[in-house]
Amino acid sequence: MKKLLIGAIALAGLAAPALAGTAYAYKFKDHTIYVSCFRGPWKEVIWDRPNAKFVDSLVTLGYDYPTSHAIAERVCRDEALVFNPEGLKSEMKRIYADSPEYRKR
């Protein structure tokens, strides 16, 4: 019984980082950008990476895949934007406004 309990605690500890993250949806013109980052269990930027939903929403908006991934990676790894929904929104608005030449639309 004791081994089972220790195993369950260990498993829960391993699963906790996978559950940590941020996800916000922002409407720009006629498209929604899903800012979704895997954050890890810390406030520090250590394992932070964009989730596929974030990159895919940028591709749908008209960016090519490498540009979409670069934008998402930059946003997710910015220390000032960790758990800062308003900062994420203003940064995505700035990126959207400043880079129309990279979009296909």
Steps between C-alpha positions, in 0.01 A plus 500: 500500500784733589672435166179572314459832680862601432457402135184707467671804653798461268273469197304809601830689537604403150164596353485842667751670265305381198193675632673834556458758228317801371234531234320813388295580191522845342285624214681695228290623210314185387740246652568365847857443615529235769802591712582170666833430667633209699643670809624223723445516874713810562455873451847518347535450127664157484305256283259750347395405149203579276226241473393391153168685529688832523719432196205365300290810569782718365528281188123533451541877529735492200855469635716219364597224743856616581380856568207372708727281708752783550226739616350243735841401640589866563170575674506187718860557610459869590543528878286815514202313354493203739150488654430848356188475281484873423869503410448202270208672331686827444810315373292299252327821383840662450635201306186484287515873418877510440532201267238510222766425235555155650134399473360356176175689540 
